[in-house]
Amino acid sequence: MTGDHPLRGRIGVVTGAASGFGRALAEECAKAGMSVALLDVDGDRARESAQWMADTHHVETMAREVDVGAARDVDEAAAAVRRQFGGCDLLFANVGVQQFGAIERLTDDDWTWVLNVNVIGTARTVRSFLPLLRSRSGTRHITMTSSSSALVPGMRLGAYQASKAAVLGLGDTLRLELAGEGIGVTVILPAGMATRHLESSALARPAHLGESQTLPGDIEIMVGSLSMTDEDFATPEHAARHVLRDIVANEPYVITHGGYRGAFRSRCQDLEQAFDRMERA
């Protein structure tokens, strides 16, 4: 696979890379013959994954414990990547802590935590690593992980959906701002996956906020409100299978999987009708 891959020899950086979708993205980079930096709040898992990819795919890897909710962590990670690899060609700003709950149950602390990690964490990752991309030539790309819930929202996901809608908007703006520099921007919109997402979110939550509370029925209500089927769930490896292809093609969006096209079209139709009403008013 690596012999003629257009990204062979390039440098990839993935946040949230210790498990789940982030690990699958990092492995796609390694399979393509890229050097890869795996960054994650779970440093031990990141190091295990990095070693496995180095041994399996015979590429240079590094791992570092990083909390994207802390600016200093991200800045220091960028400096470490520069020291080891000399720069970055492909940045995956892939973070997403989860907090279930009805809107009226979510506290200010819940909102602050989710938005700081998912939105500001994504923005600070871009800010810290952008100089490393600018120092390189050739293919350079920033990829952000949003969510299918930014397109088709469901119940009990208010804080998460708001954060992922913000990531979608952030990516669209960054694409405009970097187009003149030849740096591409892609937003990935994954649907449900069999991952450690809830476990890793709970572990990443600051201790002073207390445990993340998911009440009985929250997940069932969420799944029911989205009319989710087996088609809406996949392994991280399946979800990541064509991401690099779309990045090489400089596609603005990647839909990984899911059977929600009809619900998205219905939402678009509602917006079109709002335009119609405005024009008739």
Secondary structure as the mmCIF struct_conf table of DSSP 4:
data_model
#
loop_
_struct_conf.conf_type_id
_struct_conf.id
_struct_conf.beg_label_comp_id
_struct_conf.beg_label_asym_id
_struct_conf.beg_label_seq_id
_struct_conf.end_label_comp_id
_struct_conf.end_label_asym_id
_struct_conf.end_label_seq_id
TURN_TY1_P TURN_TY1_P1 GLY A 3 ASP A 4
TURN_TY1_P TURN_TY1_P2 PRO A 6 GLY A 9
STRN STRN1 ILE A 11 THR A 15
BEND BEND1 GLY A 16 GLY A 16
BEND BEND2 ALA A 18 SER A 19
HELX_RH_AL_P HELX_RH_AL_P1 GLY A 20 LYS A 31
TURN_TY1_P TURN_TY1_P3 ALA A 32 GLY A 33
STRN STRN2 SER A 35 ASP A 40
BEND BEND3 VAL A 41 VAL A 41
HELX_RH_AL_P HELX_RH_AL_P2 GLY A 43 HIS A 57
STRN STRN3 THR A 61 GLU A 65
TURN_TY1_P TURN_TY1_P4 VAL A 68 GLY A 69
BEND BEND4 ALA A 70 ALA A 70
HELX_RH_AL_P HELX_RH_AL_P3 ALA A 71 PHE A 85
BEND BEND5 GLY A 86 GLY A 86
BEND BEND6 ASP A 89 ASP A 89
STRN STRN4 LEU A 90 ALA A 93
STRN STRN5 GLY A 101 GLY A 101
HELX_RH_3T_P HELX_RH_3T_P1 ILE A 103 ARG A 105
HELX_RH_AL_P HELX_RH_AL_P4 ASP A 108 LEU A 115
HELX_RH_PI_P HELX_RH_PI_P1 ASN A 116 ILE A 120
HELX_RH_AL_P HELX_RH_AL_P5 GLY A 121 ARG A 134
TURN_TY1_P TURN_TY1_P5 SER A 135 SER A 135
BEND BEND7 GLY A 138 GLY A 138
STRN STRN6 HIS A 141 THR A 145
HELX_RH_3T_P HELX_RH_3T_P2 SER A 148 ALA A 150
TURN_TY1_P TURN_TY1_P6 LEU A 151 LEU A 151
BEND BEND8 VAL A 152 VAL A 152
TURN_TY1_P TURN_TY1_P7 MET A 155 ARG A 156
STRN STRN7 LEU A 157 LEU A 157
HELX_RH_AL_P HELX_RH_AL_P6 GLY A 158 LEU A 178
HELX_RH_3T_P HELX_RH_3T_P3 ALA A 179 GLU A 181
TURN_TY1_P TURN_TY1_P8 GLY A 182 GLY A 182
STRN STRN8 GLY A 184 LEU A 189
STRN STRN9 GLY A 192 MET A 193
BEND BEND9 THR A 195 ARG A 196
HELX_RH_AL_P HELX_RH_AL_P7 HIS A 197 ALA A 204
BEND BEND10 ARG A 205 ARG A 205
HELX_RH_3T_P HELX_RH_3T_P4 ALA A 207 LEU A 209
HELX_LH_PP_P HELX_LH_PP_P1 GLU A 211 GLN A 213
TURN_TY1_P TURN_TY1_P9 PRO A 216 GLY A 217
HELX_RH_AL_P HELX_RH_AL_P8 ASP A 218 LEU A 226
TURN_TY1_P TURN_TY1_P10 SER A 227 SER A 227
HELX_RH_3T_P HELX_RH_3T_P5 ASP A 230 ASP A 232
STRN STRN10 PHE A 233 ALA A 234
HELX_RH_AL_P HELX_RH_AL_P9 PRO A 236 ALA A 239
TURN_TY1_P TURN_TY1_P11 ALA A 240 HIS A 242
HELX_RH_AL_P HELX_RH_AL_P10 VAL A 243 VAL A 248
TURN_TY1_P TURN_TY1_P12 ALA A 249 ASN A 250
BEND BEND11 PRO A 252 PRO A 252
STRN STRN11 TYR A 253 ILE A 255
BEND BEND12 HIS A 257 HIS A 257
BEND BEND13 GLY A 259 GLY A 259
HELX_RH_AL_P HELX_RH_AL_P11 ARG A 261 ARG A 280
#
